[in-house]
Amino acid sequence: MPTTKIRHTVTETDDVAQALDEAAKRWPEERAARGRLLLLLVQEGYRALLEERRHQADRRRAAVRRTSGCLAGAYPDNYLDRLRDEWAE
């Protein structure tokens, strides 16, 4: 089918074949269309990457909340101003 989009060629190596076989178990209605299974795997992988990114951001935010204020009182008042006064101009 004519297209202006970039095409990709994927060789069905043993690993790719195994992934497609597993995909056929998840989407049995597509088991005869290995190209369609490959697209479904790409979509599922993309969804998993986005989900992992969201979980990673959630974990980072939780770490910030957990540690927020843990150094309160560790430095005296005007500490940064006094430190900056020591710097040569």
C-alpha positions, 0 to 999 in steps of 0.5 A: 500500500502506498504511503509517505510514512517511513517503513520498517523491516523486522526479521522474525528472529527466535526472540521476535517469533516467541514474542509474536507467539505470546501475543497470539495467546493474548490476542487470539483473534489476530493469531493468523496476522503476525504483522498485526500482532507486531503492531499490537506488541508495539502499542502495548510496549508503548503503553507500558513505557508510559505507565512506567514513566508515570510510576517513576514520577510518582515514586520521585514525588513520594520521595520528595514528600517523604524527605521534605523538611528533613533538614529544617534547622540544619543551617542557621538563619541567613546561612546563604547570605553569609556564605555568599558574602565570603565569595570573591566578586 
